[in-house]
């Protein structure tokens, strides 16, 4: 019975849980942390020492959206900034990472999946 239910939703059944520590944090460290450190944090966002606490359920400074709204990638300003759709959500400024190439689709999928799965600190 469970298998029959899962067959109707293959993208949910086959997708493994995204790990903040093992998948999201390395992307933040390689693409974001250089501009979001204490003392020089752009948009009042410091990703050090606790990136998860700085992102999840925290207000964004450039939009009415929260930085990360668990379960809702499109309602998360971080995801909007990374995809370049932040202006449509009432945001401002440039896409992230600033003055660098946009993230690869696979990297964006990591952020999207993590947020959609509840933005857990795992």
PyMOL commands that set and color helices and strands:
alter all, ss='L'
color gray80, all
select helices_A, chain A and resi 2-7+10-14+20-31+42-44+51-55+73-75+77-83+87-89+105-116
alter helices_A, ss='H'
color red, helices_A
deselect
rebuild
show_as cartoon
